[in-house]
Amino acid sequence: MPEPLLIVRNLKTYFYTEDGVVKAVDGVDFEVYEGETRGIVGESGCGKSVTSLWIMRLLDEKGRIVDGEIIFKGRNLLELSEDEMRRIRGNEIAMIFQEPMVALNPVYTIGDQIIEAITLHQNVDEHKARKMAIDLLRKVGIPEPEKRIDEYPHQLSGGMRQRAMIAMALSCRPSLLIADEPTTALDVTIQAQILELMKELQKEYGMAIILITHDMGVIAETADRVVVMYAGKVVEYADVKTLFNDPKHPYTYGLLTSIPRLDIEQEKLKSIPGVVPDPLNFPSGCRFHPRCEFFEKGKCDVSEPELVEVAEGHKVRCYFWERVDEVKKLEAEKV
Amino acid sequence: MRQETKRILRRLFRNPSAILGFSLLTFFILVAIFAPLLAPPVNSFNPSMKLPDPYIMPVVSWKQEPIPPTTKKDVDPQKLGREPIRCIDYHPFGIIGGRDIFYGVVWGTRTAFKVGIIVTVISTLIGITIGSISGYFGGWVDEVLMRITDVFLSIPFLVAAIVLTTILGVGLDKVMIALIVFGWMGSARLIRGNILQVKEEQFVLAAKALGVRDVFIITKHILPNTIFPVVIQASMRMGSLVITAAALSFLGLGAPQGYADWGALLSYARDWMLEIGEHWYAIVYPGTAMVLFVLAWNLVGDALRDAFDPRLKG
């Protein structure tokens, strides 16, 4: 195995608020290899976005790193000065956001904004930057880029804006792209186009992508390996095929069975009961136990299970992952 | 870009009140520019002799024969006192305190622009700087700067300006300093509030994610989205500042004796308040100039808001 491009090791981020300590991210480990797509999946509020913002070091002083390190190309990003970090942002690690409607500055044309991104990290003059911007726009599939470059964000459709955002993010050929729910705000047909575009560009540029989403469908389509997060912790860790065919954690299993399926007859769509716990007040023991169908009193609510490796590259944080297997077998027999 | 400029111009001249505002402003600008032609700053006895300082209104006296006709019958032009005289042929707006009102109104336009522009620009810049640092960085920086602003705001503006002018001494520059020192808080608060709102927008985070420096995030990404209310407020304040400056002059604290300033002209009229029906011109001309000046800036401010606000762009 080659050296990973990015290693996140035991990352803990707490927010110190007036009401108490919010353990938004509580010991997250994963790594990203060059050229792969690493999916991070979980419900809202499970700490996916905080993790990604920490990789960019974009959280304000309220969120504090308690422990852990983020190693990118051999350097710990958490120890870099603000100046060094700024040279990495946009240049080596770029980010695209959920809402293309608000992630572009309304007072500048998209051309201005892409040119800014280019000239920020590359030593080119305005004229050359404009040419590069037009090329980028063409590459992300915007028709008539020579004309569109002078349009304002409000003149573009949502899909076009997300394409412009991608063009901006790719302007310096980053080796890592963080996509925070890149398709959530778009309608389904546009979603597919944008995901397809990202895959193509990934192949062309050879960059790694961290794809953050709550949409299992998006994960299935694009990710190579997946981290499933729940309440600030990694609960399961596997490559995408294993995760979908053989989920081990009750939460992952719940997520997968709550996707509507066309191939089996279903009376009612399954769902995971309850909601994500209040981060100010996480349950004792396993944080998933109040919602878990395999919950056993005296064990799950007392101590927290460790991540155990159940197969090569497949880790689960659960005492009773074998029971999930049994249930899966029963389900399979029914069908 | 050109298309955008065209759109802004079209919006700017769309409604009649904007046109009125811009025409008034243009009129005042023309008067200010051509002041030396409209009211030549020359000695009235010897037109080839220039006045040492055109901003000091010359004292009117005449020796020509026959005595120029005045509307005031019993006046002896040889013994011109401080009383108002209406003498349409030579002094179309009349005379007060021995000074030609027309001359004062014309050169007073320059004074009005000077005071308005300098005070507004400097105080707005101070306000923007303090407000944007405060809003963007937040925390204790915000706390300290805003409490300082509160201290300045807690002192009544006119009283503060009077006290400071008294300490600094008489003179137009002193008035301007006083107006600047106590005039920046409005823009500071306005811009801070707007920045607090805009800095949470995702495009600011996106700009940070691109590696843009804090300075450029403020100046390039946040200010253009927040500056318009401040520009509009500034253009409206431009007019009202002229009134404040005039009020100080009226109280004898502003421009020095005889300085071409609308407020100073009005202060001459103060002694004739009881006979104002007879000497209406002493108040009406400088007063009208002031009202129209304020109106012009207010209308322009409105028009600018309609034309430039990026959120109204469609």
Interface residues (C-beta under 8 A of the other chain):
Chain A: M56 L58 E61 R86 R87 I88 R89 G90 N91 A94 M95 F97 Q98 E99 V102 A103 L104 N105 P106 V107 Y108 E116 A117 L120 H121 D150 Y152 H154 M165 M168
Chain B: M1 G139 E201 Q202 F203 L205 A206 A207 K208 A209 L210 G211 V212 R213 K220 H221 P224 N225 P310 R311 K313 G314
